[in-house]
Amino acid sequence: MKLKSNPHIGSDFDSFLREEGIYEEVEATALKKVIAAALEKQMKRRRISVSKLASELGTSRAAIDRILDGENTSITLNTISRTASALGCRVKLAIVAA
């Protein structure tokens, strides 16, 4: 009895996501989750509430909630940088070869 060969054997997850046409979307969401977690960590470390951060940035709690939402990838680099600065931090970005 001959077994059917699996066309996905040997491929990696990145290849699968590219084949499905969702690689960039998944990568953007993963990056945003990392950024949101890092900002939340700094907020906890500095004991800064969402309300206090919103006040320092001159914005609403809802806007801060969007910044901290790991699924919301529409936040600009300027917003991320301003938020980090308000937390006494800065953003480092690296572009690396795939």
C-alpha positions in Angstrom: 0.0 0.0 0.0 1.4 3.4 -1.1 1.1 6.3 1.3 0.1 9.7 0.0 2.9 12.2 0.4 2.2 15.3 2.5 2.9 18.4 0.5 3.5 20.4 3.8 6.3 18.2 5.1 9.5 20.1 5.2 7.8 23.5 5.0 8.0 25.9 7.9 5.3 28.0 9.6 6.4 31.2 7.9 6.1 29.5 4.5 2.6 28.3 5.4 1.5 31.8 6.4 2.9 33.2 3.2 1.1 30.6 1.2 -2.1 31.6 3.0 -1.4 35.3 2.3 -1.5 36.3 5.9 2.2 36.4 6.9 2.4 40.2 7.2 -0.9 40.5 9.1 0.2 37.8 11.6 3.7 39.3 12.0 2.2 42.8 12.6 -0.1 41.5 15.3 2.7 39.6 17.0 4.9 42.7 16.9 2.1 44.9 18.4 1.5 42.3 21.2 5.2 42.6 22.1 5.0 46.4 22.1 1.8 46.5 24.1 3.3 44.0 26.7 6.5 46.1 27.0 4.5 49.3 27.5 2.3 47.6 30.1 5.4 46.3 31.9 6.8 49.8 32.1 3.5 51.1 33.4 3.5 48.5 36.2 7.2 49.1 36.9 6.6 52.9 37.3 3.2 52.4 38.9 1.5 54.5 36.3 -2.2 53.9 35.7 -4.0 54.2 32.4 -5.7 57.4 33.6 -2.4 58.9 34.6 -0.7 58.0 31.3 -3.7 59.4 29.4 -3.4 62.6 31.3 0.3 62.9 30.7 -0.3 62.4 27.0 -3.3 64.7 26.8 -5.5 61.9 25.5 -8.3 59.7 26.7 -8.3 56.4 28.5 -9.9 54.8 25.4 -6.9 56.0 23.3 -4.5 54.4 25.8 -6.6 51.2 25.8 -6.1 51.1 22.0 -2.3 51.6 22.4 -2.2 48.7 24.8 -4.5 46.5 22.7 -2.3 43.8 21.2 -4.7 43.2 18.4 -4.8 46.8 17.2 -2.1 47.2 14.7 -3.2 50.7 13.4 -1.2 52.6 16.1 1.5 54.8 14.6 5.2 54.8 15.4 4.8 58.4 16.6 2.1 57.3 19.1 4.2 54.4 20.3 7.3 56.7 20.7 5.3 59.4 22.6 3.8 56.7 24.9 7.3 55.2 25.6 8.7 58.7 26.3 5.9 59.4 28.7 7.0 56.3 30.5 10.6 57.4 30.6 11.6 55.0 27.8 12.5 55.1 24.2 11.8 52.7 21.3 14.5 50.8 19.4 13.5 49.4 16.1 15.6 47.0 13.9 15.0 45.8 10.4 16.6 42.4 9.9 17.0 40.1 6.9 14.5 37.3 6.8 
